[in-house]
Amino acid sequence: MDAEKEVSNRTDGLQGVELMHEDKHEICKRLFYTLTATRNCYDLISLTYKDNEEMVYAEFKGGYVRKINVAMDSGIALIRDVMKNLGV
């Protein structure tokens, strides 16, 4: 009974709320700062989302660029795809 009450309390405030638009440029910007704080991605110099291609470009020191397909991704799926492709 308590579990049911807890679930209903979590959804009460969501009635009629529109889904938030996810800004993939902002997600990449914040993910970049997070990743560069780690040992794994110390050499990452940019993480750029391109709307027209639905791709993220990860640029590293030395000029290497990794192109990551994020077509049809939600914000969290974009994060997962980037991290998976960077080996994090």
C-alpha positions in Angstrom: 0.0 0.0 0.0 2.8 2.4 0.9 4.6 1.7 -2.4 1.4 2.5 -4.3 1.0 5.8 -2.5 4.7 6.7 -3.1 4.3 6.1 -6.9 1.1 8.2 -7.1 2.8 11.0 -5.2 5.6 11.0 -7.8 3.2 11.3 -10.7 0.7 13.8 -9.2 2.7 16.9 -10.2 3.1 15.6 -13.8 -0.5 16.0 -15.0 -0.6 18.2 -18.1 3.1 19.0 -18.1 4.6 19.1 -21.6 7.7 17.1 -22.2 10.8 19.2 -21.9 12.7 19.9 -25.1 16.2 18.5 -24.8 18.9 20.8 -26.0 21.5 18.4 -27.4 24.1 21.3 -27.8 23.8 22.0 -24.1 24.0 18.3 -23.2 27.2 18.0 -25.2 28.6 21.1 -23.6 28.0 19.8 -20.1 29.1 16.3 -21.0 32.4 17.7 -22.3 33.2 19.4 -19.0 32.4 16.3 -17.1 34.4 14.0 -19.4 37.5 16.3 -19.4 37.6 16.1 -15.6 38.4 12.4 -15.9 41.6 10.6 -16.6 40.1 8.8 -19.6 39.3 12.0 -21.6 42.0 14.4 -20.5 42.9 14.9 -24.2 39.4 15.7 -25.4 39.3 19.3 -26.7 35.8 19.6 -28.0 32.4 17.8 -28.2 30.2 19.3 -30.8 26.6 18.3 -31.8 25.6 19.1 -35.4 21.8 19.3 -35.9 21.7 18.8 -39.6 23.7 15.5 -39.4 22.5 14.3 -36.0 26.2 13.6 -35.2 28.5 14.4 -32.3 32.1 15.2 -33.2 34.6 14.5 -30.5 37.9 16.2 -31.2 41.1 15.2 -29.4 44.6 16.8 -29.0 46.6 15.9 -32.0 43.7 16.5 -34.4 42.0 13.1 -34.2 38.2 13.5 -34.6 35.7 10.8 -33.8 32.3 11.0 -35.4 29.4 9.6 -33.3 25.9 8.9 -34.8 23.2 10.1 -32.4 20.3 10.1 -34.8 16.9 9.8 -33.1 18.6 9.8 -29.7 17.0 11.2 -26.6 19.3 13.2 -24.3 20.2 10.2 -22.2 20.7 8.0 -25.2 23.1 10.6 -26.7 25.1 10.5 -23.5 25.3 6.7 -23.6 26.3 6.7 -27.2 29.0 9.2 -26.7 30.4 7.5 -23.7 30.3 4.1 -25.4 32.1 5.4 -28.5 34.7 7.0 -26.4 35.3 3.9 -24.4 34.2 5.4 -21.1 
